């Protein structure tokens, strides 16, 4: 399984970006996908997750500004980010969480850089 994150870039505060996470393989459709981010000097933090059925969950601090969605026909998960703030700057990663019985495997994308200028 390979994940490809894209859509990052430079945006002014208050602007919007939509990130995409495209995956190969049929297992994508039935499993949860999450977005994480890592700011310079900080640990990677969880942003949002969407289940295989399309149920979203968000970090409390990001609710209302970020929206996660998926298009299983395209094997793609999106992260719509609105009202961006400089503190949203970082590398954004997507992760596919594959569960097989009692075992699981996580697949990470390579990350896409988001820079929000003040």
C-alpha positions in Angstrom: 0.0 0.0 0.0 1.3 3.4 -0.9 -0.1 6.7 0.3 0.5 10.0 -1.5 -0.3 13.2 0.3 -0.6 16.4 -1.6 -2.2 19.9 -1.6 0.1 21.7 0.8 1.5 25.1 0.1 1.9 28.6 1.3 -1.3 30.5 2.3 -2.0 33.6 4.2 -3.7 33.5 7.6 -7.5 33.2 7.1 -7.1 31.3 3.9 -8.0 27.7 3.0 -6.3 24.6 1.7 -7.5 21.2 0.8 -5.1 18.3 1.3 -5.5 15.0 -0.5 -4.3 11.5 0.5 -4.5 9.1 -2.4 -3.9 5.4 -1.8 -3.3 2.3 -3.9 -4.9 -0.9 -3.1 -8.4 -2.1 -2.3 -7.9 -2.2 1.5 -8.1 1.5 1.6 -11.9 1.6 1.3 -12.7 -0.4 4.4 -10.2 1.1 6.8 -9.8 4.3 8.7 -7.5 7.1 7.5 -6.1 9.8 9.7 -4.3 13.1 9.3 -1.5 14.1 11.5 0.8 17.1 11.5 4.2 18.0 12.8 5.3 21.6 13.4 9.0 22.4 13.5 10.4 21.4 16.8 7.2 19.7 17.9 6.0 16.1 18.1 3.6 14.8 15.5 0.0 15.3 16.6 -3.3 13.9 15.5 -5.6 16.1 13.5 -8.6 14.0 12.4 -9.6 10.5 11.4 -12.3 9.2 9.2 -13.6 5.6 9.5 -14.1 3.2 6.7 -17.8 4.0 7.0 -17.2 7.8 6.8 -17.5 8.8 10.4 -15.2 11.7 11.2 -13.4 12.6 14.5 -11.4 15.7 15.1 -8.9 17.0 17.6 -11.0 19.3 19.8 -8.9 22.4 19.0 -9.6 22.0 15.3 -13.3 21.3 15.3 -15.2 23.8 13.1 -12.2 24.7 11.0 -11.1 21.4 9.5 -13.2 18.9 7.7 -12.2 15.3 6.8 -13.9 13.4 4.1 -13.3 10.5 1.8 -14.2 9.4 -1.7 -13.7 5.6 -1.8 -14.3 5.5 -5.5 -11.1 7.5 -5.9 -9.3 5.9 -2.9 -8.8 9.4 -1.6 -9.3 11.1 1.7 -9.4 14.9 1.9 -8.7 17.4 4.7 -10.4 20.8 4.1 -8.7 23.4 6.2 -10.4 26.8 6.6 -9.5 29.9 8.6 -5.9 28.8 8.7 -3.7 30.2 11.4 0.1 30.5 11.5 0.1 27.8 14.2 -1.3 25.4 11.6 2.0 25.4 9.9 3.7 22.1 9.6 4.1 18.9 7.6 0.8 17.1 7.3 0.8 13.3 7.0 -1.9 10.8 6.3 -2.1 7.4 7.8 -4.0 4.3 6.8 -4.9 2.1 9.7 -5.5 -1.5 8.5 -7.1 -3.9 11.0 -7.0 -7.6 10.3 -8.5 -9.5 13.2 -6.4 -8.8 16.2 -3.6 -7.4 14.2 -3.2 -4.0 12.6 -0.8 -2.2 10.3 -0.3 1.5 9.8 0.8 2.9 6.5 2.1 6.5 6.3 2.3 8.9 3.4 5.3 11.1 2.8 3.8 14.3 4.1 2.9 17.6 2.5 4.1 21.0 3.8 1.6 23.6 4.9 2.9 27.1 5.6 0.5 29.7 6.9 1.9 33.3 6.9 0.7 36.0 9.2 
